[in-house]
Amino acid sequence: MKLNWPNRITILRIILSPVFMMLLLDERLGFRIAALGTFTFSAMTDLYDGYIARKYGWVTNLGKFLDPLADKLLVSLALVGLVQIELVPVFAAYLIIGRELLVTGLRAIAAYAGILILSSGLGKWKATIQMVAIFFYLLLSVLQKASVDGRLYYLESASFLLLLVAVALTLFSGFVYFRRNGSILLRLLQ
């Protein structure tokens, strides 16, 4: 199977996810900056691969499956890393990652049965808000390592508020996802 450019970019995002995680977990400032850059680049490739796939008619079933999977991997590893360095509360990571695993499981079961469940517009908004919240937390981790103490209250507050919005949107979109695709799940379980 020959991969088109959008799918190659998506696979690059999958490969960069564990690299990002290793950079994040290193305590040195340069590695935190590299983690922020790697995450930002990876998040931007999500916009780019979808854009060129639609523009040039390179939308494939593989891309429809891999793209949201790459997003979920990047977000999940980022949340695990941010919990590990004690920036993100554990409850938020559990709720977001749990929902992502459930949805990915349903999509995998459906794909095995030959049914492709596409991402919704709400799911894309959810992924965007998650990535923006994570970006803010990564920026916070860089500034903390750079010893910019005392002036980070607003960034901490904005990061936490964005995370709460991401959790709420994640749970709501999960509810909508299962409600919309419940009949498929019931059919697959029979």
Buried (B, 14 or more C-beta within 10 A) or exposed (E): EEBBEBBEBBBBBBEBBEBBBBBBBEEEBEBBBBBBBBBBEBBEBBEEBBEBBEEEEBBBEBBBBBBBBBBBBBBBBBBBBBBEBEBBBEEBBEBBBEBBEEBBEBBEBBBEEEEEBEBBEBBBEBBBBBBBBBBBBBBBBBBBBEEEEEEBEEBBEBBBEBBEBBBEBBBEBBEBBBEEBEEBBEEBEE
